[in-house]
Amino acid sequence: TLKGVFYQRAKLIRPQEDLLKGFHPDDRKHHIIINVGGIKYLLPWTTLDEFPLTRLGQLKFCNNFDDILNICDDYDVTCNEFFFDRNPGAFRTILTFLRVGKLRLLREMCALSFQEELLYWGIEEDNLEWCCKRRYLQKMEEFTEINEREDDLIENETTGETVEETKIGLCMKKLQDMVERPQSGLPGKVFACLSVLFVTITAVNLSISTMPDLREEEEKGECSQMCYNIFIVESVCVAWFSLEFLLRFIQAKSKFAFLRRPLTLIDIIAILPYYITLLVDTTSVGYKKPSSGSIYLDKVGLVLRILRALRILYVMRLARHSLGLQTLGLTARRCTREFGLLLLFLCVAIALFAPLLYVVENEMADSQEFTSIPACYWWAVITMTTVGYGDMVPRSIPGQVVALSSILSGILLMAFPVTSIFHTFSRSYLELKQEQERIMYR
């Protein structure tokens, strides 16, 4: 860095300095005074030569007083001072860019305000340094998501206000409030409580259906009173979920957008297995392919068991009513880079420690556990994630040293992205909480 480059390209003028004293008319050919929010800077014209498209660079091409006032807010002819009624704190970053060509984002400044300042001063966002540009783009993405949700909410409210107050319109408005806004009134709260209750019953019912006695009855093709009761409870829960899905589908203004939502897809995947299982059970009664023997029935039974296990997806429906689960989903969507970075770290470390331990254990201890490098991959995954099942244990001293190194590396590698993920989670939780409070206020 050249010494004095900041002073040569732009100088801060102290408040006690007298500008008129020693001012010569020819100085305006070489220097200008920029006053931004009361803070004055002395800039040589050569500083602005490299940035002719910026607002300050256009001052050099002004030929009359009107052109100058189109660019700045006021102009003092006596000392060649241009006044801009802008944020002086943000202008410090602009001035640094004019001095040395480095544009940085102030941590204490709002990204939207910084974007407005860049637009005003005519500076491209691409000039941001890479370390600040990522944080700036992340902030802008979050603001875009918030604005989209706000626009959808305002659009729904405006549409609801402009709809004719017919009986159908009023019924649809009440239906939308009941199924989409639990905080809108007593019907919405009752509907949300029933939805959570049926999800809980489904999870408990699924757990009970996997008891050994019931599994034996299923394999023998028998059905006791307990099995019948479980089927009745499951049927009632699926009937409620189907009704809830139909009500949400009916009140949705855009059916296609409703079907594309992640939670809607989860509902479809969770509800359909019951009807598919019911259909297969009905059509397979007394039916058997003559050429396949019991293989066909075994495959059908396997498919039915897999479909019944998909009922656990009902638990994901709690995300409609849980702010914590919504925050978790939003954090996972925003932290894809961090998760990818964590996966990359683990893959590289696993590819390093697994072959190393294989060589050490086979040469030093002639181990029967570490038979191949792919088998060592499993050991490396369990060790680096600090799970430690103990199914594969190194016996030699060098192998234990490698194991200790992999454990310490796993702890460090997993700790690196955690801080960023935690901050994203906290920020997402505050955003969703504030959005919920705004909805309740409306």
Secondary structure, DSSP 4 states (H G I P E B T S, - for coil): --TTHHHHH-EEEPTT--SSTT--GGGGGTEEEEEETTEEEEEEHHHHHT-TTSTTGGGGG--SHHHHHHHSSEEETTTTEEEE-S-HHHHHHHHHHHHHS-B---TTS-HHHHHHHHHHHT--GGGB-HHHHHHHHHHHHHHHHHHHHHHHHHHHHHHHHHS---HHHHHHHHHHHHHH-GGGSHHHHHHHHHHHHHHHHHHHHHHHTTSHHHHHHHHHT---HHHHHHHHHHHHHHHHHHHHHHHHHHH-S-HHHHHTSHHHHHHHHHHHHHHHHHHHHHHHTT---TTTTHHHHHHHHHHHHHHHHGGGGGGGGGGGT-HHHHHHHHHHHHTHHHHHHHHHHHHHHHHHHHHHHHHHHHHHT--SS--SHHHHHHHHHHHHTT----SS---SHHHHHHHHHHHHHHHHHHHTTHHHHHHHHHHHHHHHHHHHHHHHH-
